[in-house]
């Protein structure tokens, strides 16, 4: 899963996944979200193995709520996303720390504070 402002999303490593998607080894999904408060547009690209596509819908649900401005980001969402990405407990904790730091560095995401 890769998410960033639509203007910066060109840096996603989609070329590295293209062959796998074309072969059917990996499934790709994409969503564009517009924040109803700021108008910020965020693009998210999701990848999963065919047997694990069930992971995409709940990840989209969480990302949609946060990026559209329906609710603030929280640790519970980040833990859920980490688990949906298949991370173990230590990697989920690291993912939560990285996500917090990333939000702190982006002024437009600071209002997505943790509850």
C-alpha positions as CSV (number, residue, x, y, z in Angstrom):
1,X,0.0,0.0,0.0
2,X,1.3,3.4,-1.0
3,X,-0.4,6.7,-0.1
4,X,0.6,10.3,-0.7
5,X,-0.6,13.6,-2.0
6,X,-1.6,13.1,-5.6
7,X,1.0,15.6,-6.8
8,X,3.8,13.5,-5.1
9,X,2.4,10.0,-5.8
10,X,4.5,9.7,-9.0
11,X,7.3,8.3,-6.8
12,X,5.4,5.1,-6.1
13,X,7.3,2.0,-7.2
14,X,4.5,0.8,-9.5
15,X,6.8,-0.3,-12.2
16,X,8.3,-2.8,-9.9
17,X,4.8,-4.4,-9.5
18,X,3.6,-4.1,-13.1
19,X,4.9,-7.5,-14.2
20,X,3.4,-9.2,-11.2
21,X,0.1,-7.5,-11.8
22,X,0.2,-8.4,-15.5
23,X,0.9,-12.1,-14.6
24,X,-1.9,-12.2,-12.0
25,X,0.5,-12.8,-9.2
26,X,-0.5,-9.6,-7.5
27,X,-3.8,-7.6,-7.6
28,X,-3.7,-3.8,-7.8
29,X,-6.4,-1.4,-6.7
30,X,-6.3,2.4,-6.6
31,X,-8.4,5.1,-4.9
32,X,-8.3,8.9,-4.9
33,X,-9.5,10.7,-1.8
34,X,-10.4,14.4,-1.5
35,X,-10.4,15.9,2.0
36,X,-13.7,17.6,2.5
37,X,-12.1,20.2,4.8
38,X,-8.9,21.1,3.0
39,X,-9.5,19.9,-0.5
40,X,-6.2,18.0,-0.4
41,X,-6.2,15.1,-2.9
42,X,-4.5,11.8,-1.8
43,X,-3.8,8.9,-4.0
44,X,-3.5,5.4,-2.6
45,X,-2.4,2.3,-4.5
46,X,-3.0,-1.1,-2.9
47,X,-1.4,-4.4,-3.8
48,X,-2.2,-7.9,-2.6
49,X,-1.8,-11.5,-3.5
50,X,-4.9,-12.9,-5.1
51,X,-5.7,-15.0,-2.0
52,X,-5.3,-12.0,0.2
53,X,-7.4,-9.4,-1.7
54,X,-9.7,-9.4,1.4
55,X,-7.1,-7.1,2.9
56,X,-7.8,-4.3,0.5
57,X,-11.4,-3.4,1.4
58,X,-10.7,-2.8,5.1
59,X,-7.6,-0.8,4.3
60,X,-9.6,1.3,1.8
61,X,-12.2,1.9,4.5
62,X,-9.6,3.2,7.0
63,X,-7.8,5.3,4.5
64,X,-11.0,6.8,3.1
65,X,-12.2,7.9,6.5
66,X,-8.9,9.5,7.4
67,X,-8.0,11.1,4.0
68,X,-11.5,12.4,3.4
69,X,-11.5,14.0,6.8
70,X,-14.3,12.0,8.3
71,X,-12.2,11.2,11.4
72,X,-8.7,11.7,12.7
73,X,-6.0,9.1,12.4
74,X,-5.5,7.1,15.5
75,X,-3.2,4.3,16.8
76,X,-6.0,1.7,16.4
77,X,-6.2,2.5,12.7
78,X,-2.5,2.3,12.3
79,X,-2.3,-1.0,14.1
80,X,-5.1,-2.3,11.9
81,X,-3.4,-1.1,8.7
82,X,-0.1,-2.7,9.9
83,X,-1.8,-6.0,10.5
84,X,-3.6,-5.8,7.1
85,X,-0.2,-5.3,5.5
86,X,0.8,-8.6,7.1
87,X,3.2,-7.2,9.7
88,X,4.1,-9.0,12.9
89,X,3.8,-7.4,16.3
90,X,7.3,-5.7,16.3
91,X,6.8,-4.5,12.7
92,X,3.4,-3.1,13.6
93,X,4.9,-1.0,16.4
94,X,7.6,0.3,14.0
95,X,4.9,1.1,11.4
96,X,2.9,3.0,14.0
97,X,6.0,5.0,15.0
98,X,6.8,5.8,11.3
99,X,3.3,6.8,10.6
100,X,3.2,9.2,13.6
101,X,6.5,10.8,12.4
102,X,5.3,11.1,8.9
103,X,2.1,12.9,10.0
104,X,4.1,15.2,12.3
105,X,6.2,16.3,9.3
106,X,3.2,17.2,7.1
107,X,1.4,20.3,8.4
108,X,-1.8,19.4,6.5
109,X,-1.9,16.1,8.3
110,X,-1.2,17.4,11.8
111,X,-5.0,17.8,12.4
112,X,-5.2,14.1,12.0
113,X,-4.0,13.8,15.6
114,X,-4.1,10.6,17.6
115,X,-6.9,9.8,20.0
